[in-house]
Amino acid sequence: MMILSGVWFSLEGSPEFIRQISYFLPLTHLVEGARAVMIEGADFVALSTHTIPLAVMTFVFLTIGALMFRWDGDGR
């Protein structure tokens, strides 16, 4: 995830399908949002293109995790 999110290097020169895959990773939105705040001084409205996908991913992954969780009382 760190390689495809653009943490260490820009994805501008990478093929289009790699950039499309990276937008399905939450770290990409976190990194781009943090850069926008630090470099451009972006406000919350400008960050909505990153906060909305992060909120959706959070909801989806927490729901899947809660549905898959099983509490076995036998201690294993």
DSSP file (Angstrom, degrees, kcal/mol; ACC not computed):
  #  RESIDUE AA STRUCTURE BP1 BP2  ACC     N-H-->O    O-->H-N    N-H-->O    O-->H-N    TCO  KAPPA ALPHA  PHI   PSI    X-CA   Y-CA   Z-CA
    1    1 A M     >        0   0    0      0, 0.0     4,-1.1     0, 0.0    24,-0.1   0.000 360.0 360.0 360.0 -37.3    0.0    0.0    0.0
    2    2 A M  H  >> +     0   0    0      1,-0.2     5,-1.0     2,-0.2     4,-0.5   0.859 360.0  51.0 -67.9 -33.0    2.8    2.4    0.8
    3    3 A I  H >45S+     0   0    0      1,-0.2     3,-0.5     2,-0.2    -1,-0.2   0.917 115.9  40.3 -68.5 -42.2    4.4    1.9   -2.6
    4    4 A L  H 345S+     0   0    0      1,-0.2    -1,-0.2     2,-0.1    -2,-0.2   0.534 104.3  68.4 -85.5  -6.3    1.2    2.6   -4.5
    5    5 A S  H 3<5S-     0   0    0     -4,-1.1    -1,-0.2    -3,-0.1    -2,-0.2   0.633 104.2-116.6 -89.9 -12.6    0.0    5.5   -2.3
    6    6 A G  T <<5S+     0   0    0     -4,-0.5    -3,-0.1    -3,-0.5    -2,-0.1   0.727  70.3 135.3  85.5  22.2    2.7    8.0   -3.3
    7    7 A V  S   <S+     0   0    0     -5,-1.0    -4,-0.1     1,-0.1     3,-0.1   0.941  82.6  21.9 -67.0 -47.6    4.2    8.3    0.1
    8    8 A W  S    S+     0   0    0     -6,-0.5     2,-0.3     1,-0.2    -1,-0.1   0.735 133.7  13.2 -96.6 -25.6    7.8    8.1   -1.1
    9    9 A F  S    S-     0   0    0     -6,-0.2    -1,-0.2     0, 0.0     2,-0.1  -0.987  81.9 -95.5-150.8 156.9    7.5    9.1   -4.7
   10   10 A S        -     0   0    0     -2,-0.3     3,-0.3     1,-0.1    -4,-0.1  -0.404  17.3-149.0 -74.0 147.1    5.0   10.7   -7.0
   11   11 A L  S >  S+     0   0    0      1,-0.2     3,-1.2    -6,-0.1    -1,-0.1   0.249  70.4 106.1 -96.6  11.8    2.7    8.6   -9.2
   12   12 A E  T 3  S+     0   0    0      1,-0.3    -1,-0.2     7,-0.0     7,-0.1   0.852  82.2  43.8 -61.5 -36.2    2.5   11.2  -12.0
   13   13 A G  T 3  S+     0   0    0     -3,-0.3    -1,-0.3     2,-0.0    -2,-0.1   0.449  95.1 101.0 -89.3   0.3    4.8    9.2  -14.3
   14   14 A S  S <  S-     0   0    0     -3,-1.2     5,-0.1     1,-0.1    -3,-0.0  -0.418  85.6 -84.8 -83.5 160.5    3.2    5.8  -13.6
   15   15 A P    >>  -     0   0    0      0, 0.0     4,-1.6     0, 0.0     3,-0.7  -0.218  39.7-112.0 -61.7 155.7    0.7    4.2  -16.0
   16   16 A E  H 3> S+     0   0    0      1,-0.2     4,-2.2     2,-0.2     5,-0.2   0.848 114.9  57.3 -59.7 -38.3   -2.9    5.2  -15.7
   17   17 A F  H 3> S+     0   0    0      1,-0.2     4,-1.9     2,-0.2    -1,-0.2   0.834 104.5  52.9 -67.1 -29.8   -4.1    1.8  -14.3
   18   18 A I  H <> S+     0   0    0     -3,-0.7     4,-2.1     2,-0.2    -1,-0.2   0.910 109.5  48.6 -67.8 -42.3   -1.6    2.1  -11.4
   19   19 A R  H  X S+     0   0    0     -4,-1.6     4,-1.0     1,-0.2    -2,-0.2   0.876 110.5  51.4 -65.2 -36.7   -3.0    5.5  -10.5
   20   20 A Q  H  < S+     0   0    0     -4,-2.2     3,-0.4     1,-0.2     4,-0.3   0.899 109.8  49.4 -66.4 -40.1   -6.6    4.1  -10.7
   21   21 A I  H >< S+     0   0    0     -4,-1.9     3,-1.7     1,-0.2    -2,-0.2   0.891 104.7  59.6 -63.5 -39.2   -5.6    1.3   -8.4
   22   22 A S  H >< S+     0   0    0     -4,-2.1     3,-1.6     1,-0.3     6,-0.4   0.792  94.0  64.2 -63.8 -27.4   -4.0    3.7   -5.9
   23   23 A Y  T 3< S+     0   0    0     -4,-1.0    -1,-0.3    -3,-0.4    -2,-0.2   0.591  94.1  61.3 -75.0  -7.9   -7.3    5.6   -5.4
   24   24 A F  T <  S+     0   0    0     -3,-1.7    -1,-0.3    -4,-0.3    -2,-0.2   0.417  89.7  87.0 -91.0   0.5   -8.8    2.4   -3.9
   25   25 A L  S X> S-     0   0    0     -3,-1.6     4,-1.0    -4,-0.2     3,-0.7  -0.860  72.6-144.8-101.7 131.6   -6.2    2.6   -1.1
   26   26 A P  H 3> S+     0   0    0      0, 0.0     4,-2.0     0, 0.0     3,-0.2   0.836  96.7  63.1 -64.6 -31.3   -7.0    4.6    2.0
   27   27 A L  H 3> S+     0   0    0      1,-0.2     4,-2.7     2,-0.2     5,-0.2   0.832  96.1  59.9 -64.3 -30.9   -3.4    5.7    2.4
   28   28 A T  H <> S+     0   0    0     -3,-0.7     4,-2.5    -6,-0.4     5,-0.2   0.933 107.5  44.6 -60.8 -46.1   -3.5    7.5   -0.9
   29   29 A H  H  X S+     0   0    0     -4,-1.0     4,-2.2     2,-0.2    -2,-0.2   0.879 113.4  50.8 -67.9 -37.0   -6.3    9.8    0.2
   30   30 A L  H  X S+     0   0    0     -4,-2.0     4,-2.4     2,-0.2    -2,-0.2   0.933 113.2  45.0 -64.2 -46.3   -4.6   10.4    3.6
   31   31 A V  H  X S+     0   0    0     -4,-2.7     4,-2.4     2,-0.2    -2,-0.2   0.928 115.1  46.6 -65.4 -46.5   -1.3   11.3    1.9
   32   32 A E  H  X S+     0   0    0     -4,-2.5     4,-2.1    -5,-0.2    -1,-0.2   0.879 113.5  49.4 -66.5 -36.7   -2.8   13.6   -0.7
   33   33 A G  H  X S+     0   0    0     -4,-2.2     4,-2.0    -5,-0.2    -1,-0.2   0.920 111.4  48.5 -66.6 -43.2   -5.0   15.3    1.9
   34   34 A A  H  X S+     0   0    0     -4,-2.4     4,-2.6     1,-0.2     5,-0.2   0.901 111.8  49.8 -64.2 -40.5   -2.1   15.9    4.2
   35   35 A R  H  X>S+     0   0    0     -4,-2.4     4,-3.2     1,-0.2     5,-0.6   0.907 108.5  53.1 -63.4 -41.2    0.0   17.3    1.4
   36   36 A A  I  X>S+     0   0    0     -4,-2.1     6,-1.8     1,-0.2     4,-1.2   0.890 112.4  44.9 -62.6 -38.7   -2.9   19.6    0.3
   37   37 A V  I  X5S+     0   0    0     -4,-2.0     4,-0.8     4,-0.3    -2,-0.2   0.936 119.2  40.8 -69.2 -46.2   -3.1   21.0    3.9
   38   38 A M  I  <5S+     0   0    0     -4,-2.6    -2,-0.2    -5,-0.2    -3,-0.2   0.888 127.4  29.0 -72.3 -39.6    0.7   21.4    4.3
   39   39 A I  I  <5S+     0   0    0     -4,-3.2    -3,-0.2    -5,-0.2    -2,-0.1   0.902 135.3  23.3 -90.3 -44.4    1.5   22.7    0.9
   40   40 A E  I  <<S-     0   0    0     -4,-1.2    -3,-0.2    -5,-0.6    -2,-0.1   0.565  94.9-123.1-101.8 -10.3   -1.6   24.6   -0.2
   41   41 A G     << -     0   0    0     -4,-0.8    -4,-0.3    -5,-0.6    -3,-0.1   0.866  42.6-170.2  69.3  35.7   -3.3   25.3    3.1
   42   42 A A        -     0   0    0     -6,-1.8    -1,-0.1    -9,-0.1     2,-0.1  -0.243   9.9-139.8 -63.2 145.1   -6.4   23.5    2.0
   43   43 A D     >  -     0   0    0      1,-0.0     4,-1.3    -7,-0.0     3,-0.1  -0.370  33.5 -88.8 -96.5-178.3   -9.5   23.8    4.1
   44   44 A F  T  4 S+     0   0    0      1,-0.2     4,-0.2     2,-0.2     7,-0.2   0.845 125.4  53.8 -63.1 -35.5  -12.0   21.1    5.0
   45   45 A V  T >4 S+     0   0    0      1,-0.2     3,-1.3     2,-0.2    -1,-0.2   0.908 108.1  49.7 -66.1 -41.5  -14.2   21.8    2.0
   46   46 A A  T >4 S+     0   0    0      1,-0.3     3,-0.6     2,-0.1    -1,-0.2   0.770 108.0  55.6 -67.6 -25.0  -11.2   21.4   -0.4
   47   47 A L  T >X S+     0   0    0     -4,-1.3     4,-2.8     1,-0.2     3,-2.2   0.446  76.5  98.7 -86.3   0.0  -10.4   18.1    1.4
   48   48 A S  H <> S+     0   0    0     -3,-1.3     4,-1.7     1,-0.3    -1,-0.2   0.785  73.1  64.5 -61.6 -26.4  -13.8   16.6    0.7
   49   49 A T  H <4 S+     0   0    0     -3,-0.6    -1,-0.3    -4,-0.2    -2,-0.1   0.687 116.2  30.6 -68.6 -15.2  -12.5   14.7   -2.3
   50   50 A H  H <> S+     0   0    0     -3,-2.2     4,-1.5     2,-0.1    -2,-0.2   0.724 117.6  52.7-109.2 -35.0  -10.3   12.8    0.2
   51   51 A T  H  X S+     0   0    0     -4,-2.8     4,-2.4     2,-0.2    -3,-0.2   0.860 105.2  55.3 -73.8 -33.9  -12.4   12.8    3.4
   52   52 A I  H  X S+     0   0    0     -4,-1.7     4,-2.5    -5,-0.2     5,-0.2   0.957 109.7  44.7 -65.3 -50.2  -15.5   11.3    1.8
   53   53 A P  H  > S+     0   0    0      0, 0.0     4,-2.6     0, 0.0    -1,-0.2   0.890 113.9  51.6 -60.6 -35.9  -13.7    8.2    0.4
   54   54 A L  H  X S+     0   0    0     -4,-1.5     4,-2.3     2,-0.2    -2,-0.2   0.902 110.4  48.1 -65.5 -39.9  -11.9    7.8    3.7
   55   55 A A  H  X S+     0   0    0     -4,-2.4     4,-2.3     2,-0.2    -1,-0.2   0.903 112.7  48.3 -66.3 -40.9  -15.2    7.9    5.6
   56   56 A V  H  X S+     0   0    0     -4,-2.5     4,-2.7     2,-0.2    -2,-0.2   0.928 112.6  48.1 -64.7 -45.1  -16.8    5.4    3.2
   57   57 A M  H  X S+     0   0    0     -4,-2.6     4,-2.9     1,-0.2     5,-0.3   0.898 110.8  52.1 -62.5 -40.1  -13.9    3.0    3.5
   58   58 A T  H  X S+     0   0    0     -4,-2.3     4,-2.4     2,-0.2     5,-0.3   0.938 111.8  45.9 -60.7 -47.3  -14.0    3.3    7.2
   59   59 A F  H  X S+     0   0    0     -4,-2.3     4,-2.2     2,-0.2    -2,-0.2   0.926 115.3  46.4 -61.4 -46.3  -17.7    2.5    7.3
   60   60 A V  H  X S+     0   0    0     -4,-2.7     4,-2.5     2,-0.2    -2,-0.2   0.940 115.5  44.3 -63.6 -48.6  -17.3   -0.4    4.9
   61   61 A F  H  X S+     0   0    0     -4,-2.9     4,-2.3     1,-0.2    -1,-0.2   0.868 114.2  49.2 -69.4 -35.9  -14.3   -2.0    6.6
   62   62 A L  H  X S+     0   0    0     -4,-2.4     4,-2.4    -5,-0.3    -1,-0.2   0.890 112.0  49.6 -68.1 -38.1  -15.7   -1.6   10.1
   63   63 A T  H  X S+     0   0    0     -4,-2.2     4,-2.3    -5,-0.3    -2,-0.2   0.934 112.5  46.6 -64.6 -46.3  -19.0   -3.1    9.0
   64   64 A I  H  X S+     0   0    0     -4,-2.5     4,-2.0     1,-0.2    -2,-0.2   0.920 113.6  49.4 -61.7 -43.3  -17.2   -6.1    7.4
   65   65 A G  H  X S+     0   0    0     -4,-2.3     4,-1.2     1,-0.2    -1,-0.2   0.897 111.5  48.2 -63.0 -41.0  -15.0   -6.5   10.5
   66   66 A A  H  < S+     0   0    0     -4,-2.4    -1,-0.2     1,-0.2    -2,-0.2   0.883 112.8  48.2 -68.0 -37.8  -18.0   -6.4   12.8
   67   67 A L  H  < S+     0   0    0     -4,-2.3    -1,-0.2     1,-0.2    -2,-0.2   0.830 114.4  45.8 -71.4 -31.6  -20.0   -8.9   10.7
   68   68 A M  H  < S+     0   0    0     -4,-2.0    -1,-0.2    -5,-0.2    -2,-0.2   0.665  89.3 105.4 -84.9 -16.7  -17.0  -11.3   10.5
   69   69 A F     <  -     0   0    0     -4,-1.2     2,-0.4    -5,-0.2    -3,-0.0  -0.434  47.8-175.1 -69.9 133.2  -16.1  -11.1   14.3
   70   70 A R        -     0   0    0     -2,-0.2     2,-0.8     2,-0.0    -2,-0.0  -0.999  16.8-146.8-129.4 131.8  -17.1  -14.1   16.3
   71   71 A W        -     0   0    0     -2,-0.4     2,-0.6     2,-0.0    -2,-0.0  -0.861  14.2-168.7-100.4 105.7  -16.7  -14.3   20.1
   72   72 A D    >   -     0   0    0     -2,-0.8     3,-0.8     1,-0.1     4,-0.1  -0.849  10.5-157.6 -94.8 124.3  -15.8  -17.9   21.1
   73   73 A G  T 3  S+     0   0    0     -2,-0.6    -1,-0.1     1,-0.2    -2,-0.0   0.361  75.2  86.4 -83.6   7.1  -16.1  -18.3   24.9
   74   74 A D  T 3  S-     0   0    0      1,-0.0    -1,-0.2     0, 0.0    -2,-0.0   0.472  99.7-115.7 -89.9   0.3  -13.8  -21.3   25.0
   75   75 A G    <         0   0    0     -3,-0.8    -2,-0.1     1,-0.1    -1,-0.0   0.554 360.0 360.0  84.8   7.8  -10.6  -19.3   25.3
   76   76 A R              0   0    0     -4,-0.1    -3,-0.1     0, 0.0    -1,-0.1   0.452 360.0 360.0 -94.4 360.0   -9.0  -20.3   22.0
